[in-house]
Amino acid sequence: MSHGFEREGQAGLAARSSRGFLSPLARLMAVLNRAILAVSMLAVLAAAAILTLSVVLRYFLKVPTDWQDEAAVFLLVGVTFMCGAHVQALRGHVGIEAVAGLLSPGLNRVRQVLCDVASAGFCAFFAWKSWTLFLLAWVDGQTTSSSWAPSLCIPYSLMAAGMTLLAVQIALQALSARVSR
């Protein structure tokens, strides 16, 4: 959804903030988001391959597997959280177009900045709580309850890193909107 604005993406954000102190951070986020997107595409393919292999092994060869569901879930959790900043950079998250269409361009910019500030705060809180979950899993050596028992540090770290990047991306966009006025 465009929220009443064109999709500027990472390049537009970097260009808009190129005159200020935000330029290096905008460029870094653009590079990180592209790299994460490439790795995430491979992770989705890996999850699909793992689940397909699991079906073939169980259905045709009668070979039980106990690791494939968790591996696929861990990959998909990583993709979901790690790509959040890229989607935000495109302003691709769900929004309410009806409100954007009713407001004047000036009020719409104010609404967008207020929404960005509130969203950044929520995502920062979520990231902080995710980092505490990661730390607990790391210190306590928490694992899943399956026989494979991978560490819960894996999904918690992906969740925490993804939410941190999302909070930074939203804050960068909110600050960029304020700087560009």
C-alpha positions as CSV (number, residue, x, y, z in Angstrom):
1,M,0.0,0.0,0.0
2,S,1.3,3.4,-0.8
3,H,-0.3,5.3,2.1
4,G,-1.0,8.1,-0.3
5,F,2.7,8.5,-1.2
6,E,4.7,7.1,-4.1
7,R,6.9,4.2,-3.3
8,E,10.3,5.7,-3.1
9,G,12.2,2.7,-1.9
10,Q,15.7,2.7,-0.5
11,A,17.2,4.8,-3.3
12,G,14.7,7.6,-2.8
13,L,15.2,7.6,0.9
14,A,19.0,7.7,0.5
15,A,18.6,10.5,-2.1
16,R,16.3,12.6,0.2
17,S,18.6,12.3,3.1
18,S,21.8,12.6,1.2
19,R,22.3,16.2,2.4
20,G,22.1,15.3,6.0
21,F,23.5,13.1,8.7
22,L,21.2,10.3,7.7
23,S,22.8,9.5,4.4
24,P,25.4,6.9,5.6
25,L,22.7,5.1,7.6
26,A,20.3,5.2,4.7
27,R,23.0,3.7,2.4
28,L,23.9,1.1,4.9
29,M,20.3,0.1,5.3
30,A,19.8,-0.2,1.6
31,V,22.9,-2.5,1.3
32,L,21.8,-4.6,4.2
33,N,18.2,-4.9,2.9
34,R,19.4,-6.0,-0.5
35,A,21.7,-8.6,1.0
36,I,19.1,-9.9,3.4
37,L,16.6,-10.1,0.6
38,A,18.9,-12.2,-1.5
39,V,19.6,-14.6,1.4
40,S,15.9,-14.7,2.2
41,M,15.1,-15.8,-1.3
42,L,17.5,-18.7,-0.8
43,A,16.0,-19.5,2.6
44,V,12.5,-19.8,1.1
45,L,13.8,-22.1,-1.6
46,A,15.6,-24.2,1.0
47,A,12.4,-24.4,3.1
48,A,10.4,-25.5,0.1
49,A,13.1,-28.1,-0.8
50,I,13.2,-29.4,2.8
51,L,9.5,-29.8,3.0
52,T,9.3,-31.5,-0.4
53,L,12.1,-33.9,0.5
54,S,10.2,-34.7,3.7
55,V,7.1,-35.5,1.9
56,V,8.9,-37.7,-0.6
57,L,10.9,-39.5,2.2
58,R,7.8,-40.1,4.3
59,Y,5.2,-40.9,1.6
60,F,7.2,-42.9,-0.9
61,L,10.2,-44.3,1.0
62,K,8.5,-44.6,4.4
63,V,11.5,-42.9,6.1
64,P,10.5,-40.8,9.0
65,T,12.1,-37.4,9.5
66,D,12.0,-35.4,12.7
67,W,13.9,-32.3,11.8
68,Q,12.3,-30.9,8.6
69,D,9.4,-29.1,10.2
70,E,11.5,-27.1,12.6
71,A,14.1,-26.4,10.0
72,A,11.5,-25.0,7.6
73,V,9.8,-23.0,10.4
74,F,13.2,-21.5,11.4
75,L,13.9,-20.6,7.8
76,L,10.5,-19.0,7.4
77,V,10.7,-17.1,10.7
78,G,14.0,-15.7,9.6
79,V,12.6,-14.7,6.2
80,T,9.5,-13.1,7.8
81,F,11.4,-11.0,10.4
82,M,14.5,-10.2,8.4
83,C,12.6,-8.9,5.4
84,G,10.4,-6.5,7.4
85,A,12.8,-3.6,6.9
86,H,13.0,-4.1,3.2
87,V,9.2,-4.1,2.9
88,Q,9.1,-1.0,5.1
89,A,11.6,0.7,2.8
90,L,9.1,0.3,0.0
91,R,6.3,1.4,2.3
92,G,4.7,-2.0,1.5
93,H,3.2,-2.8,4.8
94,V,-0.6,-2.8,5.1
95,G,-2.1,0.7,5.5
96,I,-5.5,2.3,5.3
97,E,-5.8,4.2,2.0
98,A,-9.2,5.7,2.9
99,V,-7.6,8.0,5.6
100,A,-4.7,9.0,3.3
101,G,-7.2,10.0,0.6
102,L,-9.3,12.2,2.9
103,L,-6.4,14.3,4.3
104,S,-4.6,17.1,2.6
105,P,-1.0,16.4,1.6
106,G,0.3,18.4,4.6
107,L,-1.9,16.6,7.1
108,N,-1.1,13.3,5.4
109,R,2.6,13.9,5.9
110,V,2.0,14.6,9.6
111,R,-0.1,11.5,9.9
112,Q,2.6,9.5,8.3
113,V,5.4,10.8,10.6
114,L,3.2,10.2,13.7
115,C,2.5,6.6,12.5
116,D,6.2,6.1,11.8
117,V,7.1,7.3,15.3
118,A,4.5,5.1,16.9
119,S,5.5,2.1,14.8
120,A,9.2,2.7,15.5
121,G,8.5,2.8,19.2
122,F,6.5,-0.5,19.0
123,C,9.2,-2.2,16.9
124,A,11.9,-1.0,19.2
125,F,10.0,-2.4,22.2
126,F,9.4,-5.7,20.3
127,A,13.2,-5.8,19.4
128,W,14.2,-5.3,23.0
129,K,11.9,-8.0,24.2
130,S,13.2,-10.3,21.5
131,W,16.8,-9.6,22.5
132,T,15.9,-10.6,26.1
133,L,14.4,-13.8,24.8
134,F,17.5,-14.5,22.8
135,L,19.7,-13.8,25.8
136,L,17.6,-16.1,28.1
137,A,17.8,-18.9,25.5
138,W,21.5,-18.4,25.1
139,V,22.3,-18.4,28.9
140,D,19.9,-21.2,29.7
141,G,20.7,-23.3,26.7
142,Q,17.1,-23.6,25.7
143,T,16.2,-25.9,22.9
144,T,13.0,-27.0,21.2
145,S,11.2,-30.1,22.6
146,S,11.8,-32.2,19.5
147,S,14.3,-35.1,19.3
148,W,16.4,-32.9,17.0
149,A,16.4,-30.1,19.7
150,P,17.9,-27.1,17.9
151,S,18.7,-24.1,20.0
152,L,16.0,-21.5,20.4
153,C,18.7,-18.9,20.0
154,I,18.3,-19.4,16.3
155,P,14.7,-18.1,15.8
156,Y,15.0,-15.6,18.7
157,S,18.1,-14.0,17.1
158,L,16.5,-13.8,13.7
159,M,13.4,-12.2,15.3
160,A,15.4,-9.8,17.3
161,A,17.7,-8.8,14.5
162,G,14.8,-8.4,12.1
163,M,12.8,-6.2,14.5
164,T,15.9,-4.1,15.2
165,L,16.4,-3.5,11.5
166,L,12.7,-2.7,11.1
167,A,12.8,-0.2,14.0
168,V,15.8,1.5,12.5
169,Q,14.2,1.6,9.0
170,I,11.0,3.2,10.3
171,A,13.0,5.7,12.5
172,L,15.2,6.6,9.5
173,Q,12.1,7.2,7.4
174,A,10.5,9.3,10.1
175,L,13.6,11.4,10.6
176,S,14.1,11.7,6.9
177,A,10.6,13.1,6.5
178,R,11.2,15.7,9.2
179,V,14.7,16.6,7.8
180,S,13.4,17.0,4.2
181,R,10.8,19.6,5.1
